Amino acid sequence: MKTILFLSLAAASLSWAPALAQSVTGRVVSPALLPIPGITVDAGSGSTPAVTDALGVFTITSLQNGHSYDVEFVPPFGAPWAATIVTATVVGAVQLGDVTLQPGFPVSGIARTAAGVGVLGANINVYAQNGAKLFTPRDGTDALGNFQVFVPAGTWDVRVVPPTGALLVPRQFENVGVTAATNLGVALLPTAYPVSGSVVDLVTAVPVGNTRLRAYDALTGQRIHSPVETANTFGQFTLLLPFGIVDLEVEPPVGNTHVARQVYGALVLGNTALGQLRLQNGALLSGSVTAGGLPVAGTDVDVLYADGSKVYTPRDATAANGAFTVAVPTGTPLRVRAEPRPGTAFAGTVTAPTTLTAAANVGAIALPAGFAVSGTITGTTGPEAGASLHFFDLASNVEQIVGAATTGSTGQFTTYVPAGNWRVEVRTAEASLSRPAQPTLAVAAATSLNVTLSAKLARCGLTSFGTPTLPQNSQLPINVFLHSMVPGLQTVLIDLAVRLPNGTELPILPGLPLGLPPIPFTVDFVWVPVPTIPANYVGRVVDMVVRLRATDGITVLDEATTPFVVQ
C-alpha cells in the first residue's frame, strides 16, 4: 500500500546514524522491529539511492533544503516484503526513525488477449477497499504476459491495465483476499472499441466539461474500466469498451448544477459514436443528517420524485460532518430520503416535499432512534437468502425507512426500528421457492423476529438483456421462467403489464389461462409489444411485470419484473 507518513521535522535523533546536512536518514525494520537489509531507498529528483545495511540503516544525501520528497522503499525482487512510500520534507538533516515494512505475499497471473497472446507491458494496479492505490514496483508484464507483485495481507482489487495505445479493455479482479501466495490465473483483456461522444447541456448544448463516465456490462453489472473516463473541457470523451451492451453513469464534476444521468443499453458492435449526452441543468440541494443532535457520516441520501422513484445522485453519502450536496432537477416536488449505514442504531426518515427554483438547503434531517430488530428468515429449503423486510406503521400504513433489512446467506438480518406497532412485509427474492409473509411486530425494546415461510404454489422469473432502451411503441425481448410447485398440471392465470414508477400498470396480456407442469422451464426471446409510455416517464426506468394468479383471479401466486427505458 502506498502509505503516506507525514513526519515532524523535530523527529528524535537516531543514536546509530550521524546527522548529515540536507539528508534523510532512517532504519528499515519488520513489524517485530528486526532490521531489514538490502532495501533500496530512493528519494528521486536526481538523488542517489541508498541500500539498507545489515542493521537496516540508510542515508540519502545531496538533497535540496525545503523540498518535499516521496521516498520509495523497494525490496529486492522476490523478497517477501511489501514496498512503501514515505513523504519527507528536507530542512537540514531529517531523521525518519524506524520505517516498518509489512510482510508481502506474491500476487501473480498472466495477461492475455482474446486470441490467447501474452500482453507485454501491461501495468498491475492494486487498490485498497477505500480506493487508495498501493505502491507496487516492478508491476509490468513480461513478453509472455506474466506478472507478479507483492502486497500485504488484506483484501484488494487488482486491475490489469493494458499498455498505452493498446486497443484492449482492462481486467479487474474484485475483493481478492491475500493471506498467502495468490495466483489469479489468466487475466483476459478483451478487444476494445472506441466509444465517443460529448456531454452537453439539455437546452443550450453548451459542453459540460470534466464529466466522469463509468461503464458497466449491461448483462452482468460488472464495472468496465477504461483508461480515460473523464470528458475534456469541451465535454468530449472517448471510452475504450468491449463488444456488447453497456450501461453508462454520467457524473458532472462536484459543484456543477447539471443533474447526473444513466444511459442504458448502449450497443457496442464496433467503433461507436454515441452523439450528444444531454444533461438537465438543475440546482444544488444541500443539508445535513443528525442523530441525537450529532452529525451522522456515511448516511445514504436519496432524492425522490413525487412518485417515489429516485433522482440519480452520485456521491450522495454524508461527509464526516453529516453534510451532503447533490444536483437535482428544478420545478418539481422532491423529497429527501436518509437511510443510515448498517450497524447504526437509528432508523431512516423522509422529508416533506420541496420544489427548487435555485440552490436550497433543507437544513438538518434528524434520524429517529431505533431498537435492534434481528432474527432469521427460514424458507422451504433452509435459510432464506436475499429476503427483504419492510416495516409499515399499523395505524397509518406508512413505510418506515430502515437500513440493512436484507437477509444474508444464513437468512439472518439485523436492523433498527423505532418504537411502535408494525406490519412487516417479508419479500422473497425473485424465483424463490418460498412465499412472502406479513407478520406483525410490536417494538418497544430490542426485539427478535423469526419467520418461517411457506412454499409457493407456482413461481416465475423475468429477465431481458440488462436494461434495454427502446423507441416508443416498440417491442421488448424477455425471457420468462415458469414452475408449478404442485403435482400434475396446474392451471394459472398469467398477466403481462408495464408498471410505471407511480405504481400504475399498463396491461398487455391480462389473465391468460395457462397450464403449468411441475417442472421448471424457461421461454426465451419472447418479443412483447410495449404500450405507449406517458411523456413524463419517457427516458425513465419502468418495469415489465409478469404475474401468476390463481384461477379465482384474485390470489397472486408470484410475480417478477425486469426494467427497461423508452426513449
N, C-alpha and C positions, 0 to 999 in steps of 0.2 A: 504494500500500500504506500502511496506517496504521502508520507507522514510529514506534516509541516510543523516544526517546532519553533516557536517564537522565543528567542533566548535573550535573557537580560545581559546587557553589556557589563554588568557588575558581577559576572559569574565568579565563583570562588576559584583561586589559583590551584593548579594541579601540581602536586609536590613532585610528580615524576616527570615533568616536562618543563624545559626552560621557556620563558616568555620572550617571544621574538616580535619585533615591531612589525605591524601590518601583517599579521599572520593569524591562522586558525589552527588551534591545537586541541587534541582530544584523545579519547581512547574508545575503541570499539569492543563491546562486550556482548555476551549472551545474556538471556534473561536471568541466568544463575550468576551473572557478574564475572564469568570467566572470559579472559581476553581472547579475541579472535584475530589471529594473524592473517596476512595475505589479502586483506580487503583493500581494493583500490578506492582512494578518496579523491574526488575531482571537483574543484570549485568552478571549472570552466573559465570563460572570459580570458583565455590565453594563459592561465596559470598552469604551473607544472603539477600534475597529480602526484599524490603520495601513496605509499603502500604501508599498511599497518605492520609493525614489527612483532616480535614474539610476545610482547606484552600488550599488543593491540593498540599501541600508541602511534599517532601520526601527527605531522606538522606540515602545513601548506604555507609557503612564504610568497613574497613578492606580490602581495595583494594591494588593492587601492583603498586608501582611507575613505570612509563614508560610503563605500559601495556595498550593496547587498548581494550576497551570493547564495545560489541554491547548490549546496554541497551534496554531491551524489556519493553514496556508499555502495559499491558494486562488488559482490563476492566473486571469486574465480568461477569460471564456467563449471557447472555441475556441483558446486559447493552447496550444502543443504541450508542455505540462509536466504531470506528474502531481502532484496535490496530496499533501500530507503533514501530519502532526501531530507536534509536539514537546512533551514534557511538561517543565515547568519549575516549580520551587518558588521563590517570591519571598522573598528575605531581603535587603532593600535593593535595590541595583542589580544585576541579573542580566544578564550578557553571554553570549549563546549562541554567539558566534563565527559561523563560516560554516554556514549551513543549506543543504544541497545538494538541489536538486530534480532528479529524473530526467526525461529526455525522456518525454513522454506521447504515446500513439497513440490515436486515437478508436476506440471500440468502439460500434457503433450497431446499431439494429434497430427493429422495430415490434412492440408488444404488442397482440394482438387476441384477442377471444373466439372461441368455436367458430363463431359466426354471422358472423365477419369484422368485427366492430365494434371500433374502436380503444379501448384501455383508458386512461382518464385517471387519473393519479395513482399508477400502479404504480411501485414502487421497484426500482432496479437495484443488486444487491449483487454485489460481486466478491470472490472468495476465493482465497488462495494455496493451494498443494497441501497445506500443513500445516493448513489450516482457518482461518488468520488472515484477517480481513476487511480489505479495503483501504478507505482513506478516499476516497470518490468524491463530491464535492459536485455539486449540480445533477443528481442521478441519478434524477429523476422523469420519467414520460412525459407528453407533452402531450395535447391533446384528441384527436389522431389516433392516439395510442399510440406516437409516435416517441420514441426515447431516444438519448442519446449521452453516454458517459463517457470520460475519458482515463485510461489506465493505462500503467505502464511495460512495457517489453518483458518477455515471460515467458510462462508457461503458467498460465492462470487458469480457475476455474469461475465462470460468470456466471449469476446467478439473477435471474429477473424475478418480483417478488413483487407480487401484486395489492393494491390499496388495502384498508385495514382494513374489514372488514364485507362485502366483495365475495365472493360465492359462486363463486370461481374458484380453480383449482389453480395454484400457481407452476410456472414452467418453468425448468429448469436446463440450461445448456449446459456440458458437461464438457470439461476439458482443451483450452481454447481457446488456441491458440498465437498470440501477438501480437508481431509484428515490424514491422508497418505498420498503416495504417488497416484495420479489420476490420469487415465488415458481417455480422451474424448472421441477417439476413433476418427472417422473421416468427416471433415467439415466440407460439405458440398456447397460450392459457390455457384449459384445459377447464373446463366447468361442475363445480362442487364440490358434494358432498352431505355433510351432517354424519353422521359415523360415531361413535357414542358408546358408552360402556361404563364399566366400573370394574375396577381391578386389586385383587384381594383375596388373602388367604391361602387356600391349598387346603383347610385343615381348619377354621379358625375363621371364615373370611370377613371377618377384620379387614382394613381397607383397607391397601394398600401404597402410600403416597403418594410423589409426586415421581418416579414411574417414567417412563422415557422410552420412547416408542413410535415406531419407524421403519417407514414403509410402503414397499412395493415393488410394482411391477406384476408380477403373477404370471407373465405370459406373456413379458415382455421382460427382467425383472430390474432395470428402471430404477427408481432411487430416486424416490419421490413425496414432495415436501416440503410439509408442512402448516404453516400459520402458527404453530400451537401444537402441540408434540409431547411435552409433559410432563403427566402426570396431576397434579391438585392434591393437597393434603394428605389429602384424603378418598379418593384413588385414582380419582377420576372424570376422564374425558377426553372430548374431542370433537375428532376429526380431520376435516379437510376433504379428501375424496378423490374422484377421478373415478369415473365409471361403469365397472364392470369387475370383475376378480378381483384381489385384493391379498393379499400376504403381510405379516405384521407381526412385528417383533422387539420383544419386551417386556423392557426392561432396568431392573431396580431400581437405585436410586442406589448409588454407590460405598460400600462398607462394609456394605450391607444383606445379610442372610443368605439372603434368598429367591433361588431359582435362576431365572435368566432363562429365557425360553422363546420359541419361534417359533410363530406361528399361521399356518397355510397355507390358501390357497384361500377367503378370506372374500369373499363376494359383495356387491358394492355396486351395487344396482339402483335406488337412491334413498336417501332418508334411512334410515339403518340403525342398529339397536340390537344391539350385539354381546353385551350382557349382561355377566356377570362373567368376567373372565380370571383364572383361579386359578393362583397360583404356589406351588410346593412350598417350604417353609421348610427350609433345609439348614444348612450351616456354611461358614465361611471357610477355604479351603485356601491356604496361602501357602508361599513358598520362594524360592529364587534360582537363577540359572543362571550357571555359571562356565566358563571355559576357560583352562587353564594357570594356575589359581588366581586369575584376574581376572574381574570381573563382565562379563557379555555383555548389552548392551542390545539391544532390538528382537527378541529371540527369541520365536517363536510358541509359546505354551504351550497344548496341548490336554489336556483331561481325558477319559479313555476309560473307558467301561463295560467289563465283562469280555468282552463280545462284540466289542469293538473300535470300536463306534460312539461318537460324540462327545457329551459333555455340552455344551450350548450355553453358552459362557462368553465374553461380550463383554469388551472391554478386557483381553485376556489376553496382550498383549505385555509383555515385561520392561521395566522402567524403566531409567534410566541406571545405577543401581546393581545391575542384574541381578535385582531383586526383582519378584515378582508376587503378587497376591492375587485369588482368584476364589471365587464362591459355588458350592458343589457339593452334590449330594444326600448324605444320611447313610444309613448302614445297608446300603451296597452296595459291593463291591470296586471301587476306582478306580485307574487308573494315570495318571501324568503323562507326556505326550509333549512333548519340547522339540525344535523344529526351528529351526536358526539362520537368520537372514536371508540372502538371496542375497549371494554375494561373501565371506562369512565362511569362513575356512579351517578349518572344523570340521564334523563330522557331528553328527547328532542322536542322541537316546537316549530310552529309555522306562524309567520307574521300575518297581519291583516293586509289586504291588497293595497298596493300603491301604484300610481301611474306617473312615470317620469317624463318630464319635458326637458330636463337638464340634469347635471350631476346632482346626486342626492345622497344623504346619509340617513340610514334607518335607525341609527343610534345603537344602544346596547340591547342585544337579544338575550334574555335570561333563560337558561335551561332549567327546567324543574328538577328537583331532587327525585331520585328513583330508588326503589328497593330491588335487590337482586332477585330475578326470577330465573331459575335454572331447572333443567330436567333432561329427560331423554324421550325422543320420539321413536317408537318402535313400529316398523312396518310388518308386512305379512311374511317377509323372509329374514327379518332381523332389524338391526339399526337402520333407520330411515335417513339416509344422507340427502342433503340438498333441500330439505323441507324448510319453508319459511313461515315465521309466526307473525301474525298481525293482530294488534290489540285495539279493540273498538269499545268505547265507553258504552255501557249497557243502557244508560239513560238517553244519550244524545246520538249514539251510533257514529260518532266522530272518531276517526282513527288517531291513535296516539303514536307519534314518531318515536321509535326506539332504535337502538343500534345493535348490530351483531346478532340479529334474531334469525339466524340460519344455521341448521344443523351441519356438523361435520361428518366425517366417515363413521364415527361411533354413534351418530344420532343425537349427540348431546349439544346443548346450547346454554348460554348464559347471557341475559340482557338485563336492563334496568327499566322498571316501570313505576310510574307514580302510584300513590295510594288510590284505591278505587275499585269499582266492580267492572270487570272486563269480559267481553266476548272475544275469544281467541280463535282466529281463523288459522288453522294449520294447513298450509297449502303444500302439496307434494310436487316434486319435480315432474316435468313433462314425461309422459310414458311410464311413470312409476306404477308398480303393481298395487299400490295402496291408495285408498280413498282419502280425500281431505276430511278434516273433522273440525267441529266448532265447540270446544268445551268452554265453560265459563270459569272465571277465576276472580276471587277476592284478594286484593293485595293491601296489606297493612304493615307488613314487615317482609323480610327475606322469605321467599316462597318457592316451593317446588311445584313443577308441572310436568307430570309424566303422562304421555298419551300413547295408547296402543291403537293403531289404525286397522280398520277392516279392509278386506280385499275388494277391489273393483270388480264389477261385472263385465266391463269391457274397457279397453284403453286405446288411446290414439296418440300419434305424434305427427308433427308437421315441420317440414324444412323447405327452404328454397335454396338459392345459390347466394348465400350471405344475405345482404340486404339490397336487393336489386333496385335500380332506379328505372322507372318505366315512363313512357309517354301516357298522357291521359287516354282512357278508354282502350287500353291495350290488354295483353294477357300476361298473367304471372305463372311461371313454371313452378310447380310444387311437387313434393314427394310426401305421400301420406302413408303413415304406419297405422295398422289396424290389428286388433287382437281381441277375440272374445275370451272371457275368463271362465265360462261355464261350459259343461259338456253339451255336445250337439250343436246344431245350427241355431244361432241366436239372432232374432230379428231386432234391429235397432233403427232409429231414425238418424240420418246424418245431415247436418247443416253445414253450409259454407257461407261465410259472410265477411265483410270488411268492417273492422272495428276502428272507429275514429278515436283520437285521444280523449274526447269528452265522454266516451262510453257508447255513443250512438253506433248502431250496427246497420250496414247497408247489405241487405240479403242478396245472395247469389243463388244458393241452392237450399231452400228451406224444406226440411222434413222428408228427405228421400228415403223410403224404406230400403233396408239393406240387410241381407243375411250374412252374418259373420261366423266363420268356422272357428273352432277352438285352437287355432294355431296362429302365431303371429305372421303377418306378411306386409309387404310394402308395395304400393303402387307408385311407380316413379314417372317423372316427366308428364304430369298432368297439367295441361295449359288451361288456366281458369280465366275467363273474361272478368276484368275489373270494372265495376260500375264507376260512373263519374264521381270523382272526388271533389268535394266542395272547394271553392277557390281558396278559402282561408286555411286549408290543410294541404294545399299543393306545396311541395318542397319539404314537407314534414313527414316523419315516420308514422305510418299507420300499420295495422296488423291484419293479416289474413287469418281467419279463425275457422277451424274445423271442430264440430261439436257432435258428440254422440248422445242421443236421448233415448229413453225407454219408449215403448210403444204408447204409453199414456200421454206422450207429447210434453210432459212436464219435467219428469225426473232426468236430471243431467247425469250421465254416466261418466263422461270425461270430455275434456276439450284441450286443444293445443293451438298455439299461434306461431306465426313467423312474420317478421317485419319486412316492409318494403316502402318505397317512396315513389310518388307520382310527381314528375317534374313538368 
